[in-house]
Each structure stands twice: as C-alpha cells, then as structure tokens.
Amino acid sequence: MSGFDNFNTDFYQSSYSVDDQNQGGYGYTNTDDPYNKPYGQYDYSQPMGYSAPPGMMQPQQPYTGQIYQPTPAFTPASSQSMYSSSFEDEPPLLEELGINFDHIWQKTLTVLHPLKAADGSIMNETDLAGPMVFCLAFGATLLLTGKIQFGYVYGISAIGCLGMYCLLNLMSMTGVSFGCVASVLGYCLLPMIILSSFGVLFSLQGMLGIILTAAIIGWCSFSASKIFISALAMDGQQLLVAYPCALLYGVFALISVF
C-alpha cells in the first residue's frame, strides 16, 4: 500500500474537476445555443432543423429530383415535330431525281404533233427518263421481229448525240449541254418505234415500206430540228439542223427495215 500511496502522490495534479463538465467544452460557451440548455428548458415549439453558427457556410439546397433521373437544364423540342417540319419542306422524290411526268407528256405531244410550237424552257431540260424508255421500246419492237439490236441502238445513239452536240455548239451562240441533246434526240425517236411496230405486222422492204420509212425519217428530223431551234433561238437554221438529224434517224430506219 505504501507503494500505491507514493504513486498517487507522484501523479500529475490538475485543476480540472467534475463540476467543470456543466460548462461548454473547448471554450464553446454560446449561451444562445438551444442544445446547451438543461433538460426541461428546451423550447419545443420552435421548428427542428440545423442552423449553422454565424461565420460558417450555409448548407446547399437539398436535391429534389429523382435518383438516376437528372433534371435536364434544357428540354429540346420533340423529334417528331423536327422531322415532320423537315419532311414537309423537302421536294418529292421524283422531282429530286429530275422526273416530271407533266414535262414528259408535253415533250411527247410536241414530238407526236410536228406542227405544234415547242416550249423552249421545257425542251432545254436534261430529262433522260423518257429517252431511256423510248430506246428500250425501240429495241423491244426490233426484238419482236427477231432482231437483237440493243447494242447497235445504244451505240448509234451515243455517237449521234456526240456528233449533234459538237455541231450545235458550233452553230448556236448560247451553246447547249450534252444532256439536252440526248434528251431531244431520244424523245424524237418515238416515231421510229411506230415504224418498227409496223415491221412486226408486215415487211417494210416493199414500196409501201419505203414510203412509210421516208415519212418517219422526215417526221423525226423535223420534230428534232423544231425543238432545237426553239430551245437555242436559232431562227432560220432549221433545215441546217434537220439534215444531220435525218442522217441519224436514217440509220435507225435501216436497222428497222433490214
């Protein structure tokens, strides 16, 4: 016991007492703190909540959205309205491809009616839908007579269009595109389809066939020259344009007859 008494007397003596616990620790003696009041003196009528002491940062506003579903700051317009407005402003698909059935019908009527005045604004378009159909129809009628001449039809058409393109650019002041030349010459091939259709029914190597072939060649060349004159403003030069056109369609007529 004597050793324990010596240890008790040698222990570090402090001025701290149990009575000091009633005071705020670490020097925090804020009398306005509601949590520092003894039991039974707290005012429960005040709303519960955290109030930061002066000098401290205020807490951020609580998140009111849903978890995993963030609230976007910008709400774009619906995709349906965006696509519908863009689709309404787009032109039709056939118009984008350059296929206009009204212009095709007007060009066909211009070829079938040689005395009808041609509209230069319509005839100056590079429409190749009608000429492709007429070339296929011409080759099909030749096929009905036992003549497989699709290669000759397309080959002669390409060479003829190239020759007329060079000739018209030399003769006209405004110039012409290759597509316009191919379009006009292709549309004017329509009477030649009628000639090859007659060749399916009877032979074109007699006198009647020769007269009919000459009339069809004149029909095609006159229609093509009329369209070129109106589209390129080449007044007084129709006969000069009709002559090379007659040579080109004469080759097609020889294919149909022989």
LODOKOL-930988 format. One line per field, with one value per residue: residue in three letters; x, y, z of N, C-alpha, C in turn; residue number from 1. Coordinates in steps of 0.1 Angstrom, whole numbers. Example, Ala and Ser with C-alpha at 12.3 -4.5 7.8 and 13.67 -1.06 7.14 Angstrom:
2
res = Ala;Ser;
n_px = 132;128;
n_py = -57;-22;
n_pz = 78;71;
ca_px = 123;137;
ca_py = -45;-11;
ca_pz = 78;71;
c_px = 132;129;
c_py = -33;0;
c_pz = 78;79;
n = 1;2;
% end
This chain:
258
res = Met;Ser;Gly;Phe;Asp;Asn;Phe;Asn;Thr;Asp;Phe;Tyr;Gln;Ser;Ser;Tyr;Ser;Val;Asp;Asp;Gln;Asn;Gln;Gly;Gly;Tyr;Gly;Tyr;Thr;Asn;Thr;Asp;Asp;Pro;Tyr;Asn;Lys;Pro;Tyr;Gly;Gln;Tyr;Asp;Tyr;Ser;Gln;Pro;Met;Gly;Tyr;Ser;Ala;Pro;Pro;Gly;Met;Met;Gln;Pro;Gln;Gln;Pro;Tyr;Thr;Gly;Gln;Ile;Tyr;Gln;Pro;Thr;Pro;Ala;Phe;Thr;Pro;Ala;Ser;Ser;Gln;Ser;Met;Tyr;Ser;Ser;Ser;Phe;Glu;Asp;Glu;Pro;Pro;Leu;Leu;Glu;Glu;Leu;Gly;Ile;Asn;Phe;Asp;His;Ile;Trp;Gln;Lys;Thr;Leu;Thr;Val;Leu;His;Pro;Leu;Lys;Ala;Ala;Asp;Gly;Ser;Ile;Met;Asn;Glu;Thr;Asp;Leu;Ala;Gly;Pro;Met;Val;Phe;Cys;Leu;Ala;Phe;Gly;Ala;Thr;Leu;Leu;Leu;Thr;Gly;Lys;Ile;Gln;Phe;Gly;Tyr;Val;Tyr;Gly;Ile;Ser;Ala;Ile;Gly;Cys;Leu;Gly;Met;Tyr;Cys;Leu;Leu;Asn;Leu;Met;Ser;Met;Thr;Gly;Val;Ser;Phe;Gly;Cys;Val;Ala;Ser;Val;Leu;Gly;Tyr;Cys;Leu;Leu;Pro;Met;Ile;Ile;Leu;Ser;Ser;Phe;Gly;Val;Leu;Phe;Ser;Leu;Gln;Gly;Met;Leu;Gly;Ile;Ile;Leu;Thr;Ala;Ala;Ile;Ile;Gly;Trp;Cys;Ser;Phe;Ser;Ala;Ser;Lys;Ile;Phe;Ile;Ser;Ala;Leu;Ala;Met;Asp;Gly;Gln;Gln;Leu;Leu;Val;Ala;Tyr;Pro;Cys;Ala;Leu;Leu;Tyr;Gly;Val;Phe;Ala;Leu;Ile;Ser;Val;Phe;
n_px = 8;20;35;16;5;27;27;3;7;27;14;3;-10;-40;-61;-86;-120;-149;-171;-167;-177;-203;-200;-194;-175;-141;-140;-163;-188;-214;-243;-266;-271;-294;-291;-276;-290;-303;-321;-356;-358;-358;-371;-397;-415;-403;-392;-377;-344;-313;-291;-267;-239;-230;-208;-201;-203;-234;-256;-261;-289;-313;-315;-341;-349;-353;-337;-311;-323;-317;-325;-329;-313;-321;-347;-351;-369;-395;-386;-403;-417;-396;-387;-410;-414;-391;-395;-417;-408;-392;-387;-407;-397;-395;-392;-367;-351;-353;-375;-403;-435;-454;-439;-427;-449;-457;-435;-436;-461;-453;-435;-451;-469;-460;-464;-470;-461;-430;-421;-396;-384;-391;-381;-354;-345;-326;-337;-337;-353;-376;-363;-347;-367;-380;-359;-356;-381;-379;-359;-372;-393;-379;-369;-391;-394;-373;-348;-320;-309;-300;-274;-265;-285;-280;-253;-253;-269;-254;-231;-244;-256;-233;-221;-241;-241;-216;-219;-241;-231;-213;-229;-248;-252;-255;-249;-251;-260;-248;-266;-291;-291;-291;-315;-335;-330;-336;-364;-374;-372;-395;-414;-400;-403;-429;-426;-410;-428;-448;-432;-433;-458;-460;-439;-413;-398;-410;-427;-446;-434;-411;-420;-433;-411;-396;-413;-414;-387;-385;-404;-393;-368;-378;-392;-372;-354;-371;-375;-348;-343;-362;-353;-327;-328;-323;-330;-342;-324;-334;-334;-308;-302;-320;-310;-286;-299;-317;-299;-290;-314;-320;-302;-313;-337;-328;-319;-344;-357;-341;
n_py = -12;11;17;22;46;62;63;77;101;110;113;133;164;181;209;204;197;177;194;211;201;209;231;245;226;229;256;266;285;294;310;312;288;264;237;236;238;228;197;199;226;233;248;234;243;256;252;222;217;222;247;268;281;315;328;305;284;283;255;236;237;211;182;178;162;130;99;88;99;126;161;178;207;220;215;199;203;181;151;143;165;180;163;161;187;191;171;180;203;192;185;164;129;121;146;153;134;144;137;145;140;156;173;153;143;166;170;146;150;172;160;141;158;175;200;216;243;244;245;263;265;242;222;226;212;186;159;125;103;98;94;70;51;51;42;16;6;8;-11;-33;-37;-42;-66;-82;-87;-105;-94;-88;-61;-43;-34;-20;0;15;22;36;57;70;78;95;115;126;137;155;172;185;198;215;232;246;259;274;304;305;280;245;218;184;166;178;176;148;143;155;142;116;117;123;99;85;83;65;41;36;29;6;-10;-14;-30;-54;-63;-64;-66;-43;-38;-34;-13;2;1;15;41;47;45;67;88;86;91;118;129;125;139;165;171;170;191;213;215;220;244;261;259;268;292;296;310;306;285;259;240;234;222;201;184;168;155;139;122;107;95;81;60;45;38;21;-1;-9;-17;-35;
n_pz = 0;7;-16;-35;-24;-27;-56;-60;-50;-66;-90;-118;-109;-115;-121;-130;-125;-117;-117;-137;-160;-165;-179;-212;-235;-247;-247;-259;-253;-259;-251;-264;-277;-284;-278;-256;-233;-202;-194;-199;-202;-228;-257;-273;-291;-313;-347;-356;-368;-386;-378;-388;-371;-368;-393;-404;-435;-453;-457;-487;-510;-507;-528;-550;-571;-588;-581;-602;-624;-637;-637;-667;-679;-702;-723;-752;-784;-795;-813;-832;-841;-852;-873;-888;-897;-913;-933;-945;-959;-978;-1013;-1036;-1042;-1070;-1082;-1072;-1085;-1110;-1126;-1142;-1148;-1161;-1178;-1193;-1207;-1221;-1238;-1253;-1266;-1282;-1299;-1312;-1325;-1350;-1360;-1339;-1317;-1300;-1265;-1254;-1228;-1215;-1232;-1229;-1208;-1192;-1194;-1191;-1187;-1203;-1229;-1223;-1219;-1244;-1261;-1251;-1258;-1285;-1290;-1281;-1299;-1321;-1313;-1314;-1341;-1344;-1343;-1326;-1315;-1295;-1287;-1310;-1311;-1288;-1291;-1316;-1309;-1289;-1303;-1322;-1306;-1296;-1319;-1328;-1306;-1307;-1332;-1328;-1308;-1323;-1341;-1327;-1306;-1279;-1269;-1259;-1237;-1233;-1222;-1228;-1256;-1259;-1247;-1263;-1288;-1281;-1273;-1298;-1311;-1309;-1332;-1347;-1333;-1339;-1366;-1364;-1351;-1371;-1387;-1374;-1381;-1410;-1439;-1445;-1467;-1492;-1516;-1501;-1476;-1480;-1486;-1461;-1444;-1453;-1447;-1419;-1412;-1420;-1403;-1377;-1379;-1385;-1362;-1342;-1351;-1349;-1322;-1313;-1326;-1313;-1286;-1286;-1298;-1326;-1352;-1385;-1392;-1394;-1414;-1417;-1393;-1394;-1414;-1404;-1384;-1399;-1411;-1389;-1379;-1402;-1401;-1380;-1392;-1412;-1397;-1388;-1411;-1425;
ca_px = 0;29;39;4;4;37;23;-8;13;35;6;1;-21;-47;-71;-99;-129;-161;-181;-165;-184;-215;-197;-191;-161;-132;-142;-175;-198;-225;-255;-278;-272;-305;-287;-268;-299;-306;-334;-368;-358;-357;-384;-400;-424;-395;-391;-364;-336;-299;-288;-252;-234;-225;-194;-199;-210;-247;-257;-267;-303;-315;-318;-355;-352;-353;-324;-308;-331;-313;-334;-321;-314;-327;-356;-353;-382;-397;-380;-414;-420;-385;-387;-422;-412;-381;-400;-427;-401;-385;-395;-410;-386;-394;-386;-353;-345;-354;-385;-415;-444;-461;-430;-425;-461;-457;-425;-441;-471;-446;-429;-462;-476;-449;-468;-472;-450;-423;-418;-381;-380;-393;-372;-340;-342;-319;-346;-333;-362;-383;-354;-344;-379;-382;-348;-359;-393;-375;-352;-382;-401;-370;-367;-403;-391;-362;-335;-314;-300;-299;-261;-265;-293;-274;-241;-256;-275;-243;-223;-252;-257;-220;-219;-250;-236;-205;-224;-250;-223;-206;-239;-256;-245;-257;-244;-261;-254;-249;-278;-302;-291;-296;-330;-343;-329;-343;-378;-378;-371;-408;-419;-392;-409;-441;-421;-406;-441;-453;-424;-438;-471;-457;-425;-410;-389;-417;-429;-452;-425;-401;-427;-435;-398;-392;-422;-410;-375;-388;-411;-383;-359;-385;-395;-359;-349;-380;-372;-335;-344;-369;-346;-314;-330;-316;-340;-337;-315;-340;-330;-294;-302;-327;-302;-278;-309;-322;-289;-290;-326;-320;-295;-323;-346;-322;-320;-358;-361;-333;
ca_py = 0;23;19;28;59;70;66;86;115;114;115;147;171;190;218;201;190;172;204;219;194;216;242;240;221;235;270;270;289;302;309;311;275;257;224;237;240;215;190;205;240;234;252;225;250;261;241;214;219;226;261;269;292;326;327;292;283;278;243;237;233;197;177;175;153;116;93;82;107;140;171;185;222;224;205;202;200;167;147;141;178;184;155;164;200;189;163;188;212;186;183;150;122;122;159;153;126;150;131;153;134;166;177;142;143;177;167;136;156;180;151;135;168;182;214;223;250;238;254;262;264;228;214;228;204;173;148;113;92;94;88;57;43;50;33;2;3;6;-24;-44;-39;-49;-80;-90;-91;-114;-86;-84;-49;-34;-28;-10;11;24;27;47;68;77;85;105;126;133;145;167;181;193;206;226;242;254;267;283;314;302;267;235;207;171;160;184;170;134;142;158;131;104;119;123;85;79;79;53;30;32;22;-8;-18;-18;-41;-66;-68;-67;-63;-29;-38;-31;2;8;2;26;54;48;48;81;97;85;98;132;132;125;150;178;174;173;204;223;216;226;258;269;259;275;305;295;313;305;274;246;230;230;213;189;174;158;147;130;112;99;87;72;48;37;32;9;-12;-14;-23;-47;
ca_pz = 0;7;-30;-42;-20;-34;-70;-60;-47;-77;-102;-122;-103;-124;-115;-136;-116;-123;-118;-149;-171;-168;-188;-226;-237;-256;-248;-266;-242;-265;-243;-273;-283;-277;-274;-244;-222;-195;-198;-194;-205;-243;-263;-284;-301;-324;-356;-355;-380;-384;-380;-387;-364;-377;-397;-412;-447;-453;-464;-500;-511;-509;-541;-551;-582;-586;-582;-616;-634;-635;-644;-677;-679;-715;-729;-767;-790;-798;-826;-842;-847;-860;-885;-897;-904;-923;-943;-953;-967;-989;-1026;-1039;-1047;-1084;-1086;-1069;-1095;-1123;-1134;-1142;-1158;-1169;-1188;-1203;-1215;-1231;-1248;-1261;-1275;-1291;-1310;-1320;-1333;-1356;-1363;-1326;-1313;-1289;-1254;-1253;-1214;-1211;-1240;-1226;-1197;-1194;-1190;-1198;-1184;-1215;-1239;-1220;-1222;-1259;-1266;-1247;-1266;-1299;-1290;-1278;-1311;-1330;-1308;-1318;-1354;-1345;-1344;-1313;-1319;-1284;-1287;-1321;-1308;-1278;-1297;-1326;-1301;-1282;-1314;-1328;-1296;-1295;-1332;-1327;-1295;-1313;-1343;-1323;-1301;-1333;-1348;-1318;-1299;-1264;-1265;-1254;-1229;-1239;-1217;-1236;-1270;-1258;-1243;-1275;-1298;-1275;-1275;-1312;-1315;-1308;-1345;-1352;-1326;-1347;-1378;-1361;-1348;-1384;-1392;-1368;-1388;-1424;-1443;-1448;-1478;-1504;-1519;-1490;-1465;-1483;-1484;-1447;-1438;-1456;-1439;-1405;-1410;-1421;-1390;-1366;-1381;-1384;-1348;-1335;-1356;-1344;-1307;-1312;-1330;-1302;-1274;-1288;-1305;-1339;-1362;-1399;-1394;-1391;-1424;-1414;-1382;-1398;-1422;-1397;-1377;-1408;-1413;-1377;-1379;-1413;-1396;-1372;-1401;-1419;-1387;-1387;-1424;-1429;
c_px = 9;34;28;3;15;33;12;-3;21;27;4;-11;-27;-58;-85;-107;-141;-172;-179;-172;-197;-213;-193;-177;-154;-135;-154;-186;-209;-238;-267;-280;-284;-302;-279;-277;-301;-320;-346;-369;-358;-371;-387;-410;-416;-393;-377;-356;-322;-297;-273;-249;-230;-211;-191;-207;-224;-248;-264;-282;-304;-319;-333;-358;-352;-340;-323;-316;-328;-323;-326;-324;-321;-335;-358;-367;-383;-392;-391;-417;-409;-385;-398;-420;-401;-386;-410;-420;-394;-393;-398;-397;-384;-389;-372;-345;-346;-365;-398;-424;-451;-452;-427;-437;-461;-446;-430;-452;-464;-440;-440;-470;-465;-452;-470;-459;-444;-420;-403;-376;-381;-383;-358;-336;-334;-327;-343;-342;-370;-375;-350;-355;-381;-371;-351;-371;-389;-367;-361;-390;-392;-368;-379;-402;-379;-349;-331;-304;-299;-285;-260;-273;-286;-261;-243;-261;-264;-235;-231;-254;-244;-217;-229;-246;-225;-210;-233;-242;-215;-216;-246;-247;-245;-250;-254;-253;-256;-262;-291;-303;-296;-310;-338;-342;-336;-358;-383;-376;-385;-414;-412;-398;-422;-437;-417;-418;-448;-445;-427;-450;-468;-443;-424;-401;-397;-418;-436;-443;-415;-408;-429;-422;-394;-400;-417;-397;-377;-395;-401;-374;-365;-388;-383;-354;-358;-377;-358;-336;-351;-361;-333;-315;-322;-326;-334;-327;-321;-336;-316;-293;-309;-319;-294;-288;-315;-312;-289;-302;-327;-312;-305;-333;-340;-321;-334;-362;-354;-329;
c_py = 13;27;26;43;68;73;76;100;120;117;130;153;181;197;214;193;186;183;212;212;201;227;237;237;229;250;275;273;298;299;308;298;268;243;224;239;227;209;197;220;243;238;244;231;255;249;235;216;223;240;263;281;303;325;314;292;277;265;245;233;218;193;172;166;139;110;86;89;121;149;178;200;227;212;207;198;185;163;146;154;183;176;159;177;199;181;172;198;206;184;168;143;122;135;160;145;132;144;138;147;144;171;166;141;154;175;156;141;165;172;145;145;177;197;222;230;244;249;252;260;249;219;216;220;191;162;135;101;88;88;73;47;41;41;19;-2;0;-8;-35;-47;-46;-64;-88;-94;-101;-107;-82;-73;-39;-27;-17;2;21;30;38;59;77;85;97;117;134;142;157;177;191;202;218;236;251;263;277;293;311;289;258;224;194;164;165;178;156;133;145;147;119;105;118;109;79;75;66;40;26;25;8;-16;-22;-29;-54;-72;-71;-62;-49;-27;-35;-16;9;10;14;40;57;52;62;91;97;93;113;137;134;137;164;181;178;187;215;225;223;241;267;270;267;288;306;297;312;294;260;236;225;221;200;179;164;149;136;118;102;90;77;59;39;30;20;-3;-18;-22;-36;-54;
c_pz = 0;-7;-37;-37;-26;-49;-70;-58;-58;-90;-105;-116;-113;-117;-121;-126;-123;-125;-131;-161;-175;-178;-202;-228;-248;-258;-255;-256;-248;-258;-251;-279;-276;-272;-261;-231;-215;-199;-191;-197;-220;-248;-275;-294;-313;-334;-355;-368;-376;-387;-378;-379;-373;-380;-405;-425;-446;-461;-477;-500;-513;-523;-542;-562;-578;-589;-596;-627;-632;-643;-654;-676;-691;-720;-744;-772;-794;-812;-836;-849;-856;-873;-894;-904;-915;-935;-952;-962;-979;-1001;-1027;-1044;-1062;-1089;-1083;-1079;-1109;-1132;-1132;-1153;-1166;-1181;-1198;-1212;-1225;-1242;-1258;-1271;-1286;-1303;-1318;-1328;-1338;-1358;-1350;-1322;-1300;-1278;-1251;-1238;-1210;-1219;-1237;-1213;-1201;-1188;-1198;-1195;-1196;-1226;-1236;-1222;-1237;-1265;-1263;-1255;-1280;-1300;-1289;-1291;-1322;-1326;-1312;-1333;-1356;-1346;-1330;-1315;-1307;-1284;-1298;-1317;-1298;-1283;-1307;-1319;-1295;-1292;-1320;-1319;-1295;-1307;-1332;-1316;-1300;-1324;-1338;-1315;-1311;-1340;-1339;-1310;-1284;-1260;-1259;-1247;-1236;-1234;-1225;-1250;-1269;-1255;-1256;-1286;-1294;-1276;-1289;-1318;-1315;-1321;-1350;-1345;-1334;-1360;-1375;-1357;-1361;-1390;-1386;-1376;-1403;-1427;-1448;-1460;-1492;-1506;-1507;-1478;-1468;-1481;-1469;-1440;-1441;-1448;-1424;-1403;-1411;-1408;-1379;-1367;-1380;-1370;-1340;-1339;-1350;-1329;-1305;-1315;-1319;-1289;-1274;-1295;-1318;-1350;-1376;-1402;-1392;-1401;-1422;-1403;-1385;-1406;-1414;-1388;-1386;-1411;-1401;-1377;-1391;-1409;-1388;-1381;-1409;-1410;-1387;-1400;-1427;-1416;
n = 1;2;3;4;5;6;7;8;9;10;11;12;13;14;15;16;17;18;19;20;21;22;23;24;25;26;27;28;29;30;31;32;33;34;35;36;37;38;39;40;41;42;43;44;45;46;47;48;49;50;51;52;53;54;55;56;57;58;59;60;61;62;63;64;65;66;67;68;69;70;71;72;73;74;75;76;77;78;79;80;81;82;83;84;85;86;87;88;89;90;91;92;93;94;95;96;97;98;99;100;101;102;103;104;105;106;107;108;109;110;111;112;113;114;115;116;117;118;119;120;121;122;123;124;125;126;127;128;129;130;131;132;133;134;135;136;137;138;139;140;141;142;143;144;145;146;147;148;149;150;151;152;153;154;155;156;157;158;159;160;161;162;163;164;165;166;167;168;169;170;171;172;173;174;175;176;177;178;179;180;181;182;183;184;185;186;187;188;189;190;191;192;193;194;195;196;197;198;199;200;201;202;203;204;205;206;207;208;209;210;211;212;213;214;215;216;217;218;219;220;221;222;223;224;225;226;227;228;229;230;231;232;233;234;235;236;237;238;239;240;241;242;243;244;245;246;247;248;249;250;251;252;253;254;255;256;257;258;
% end
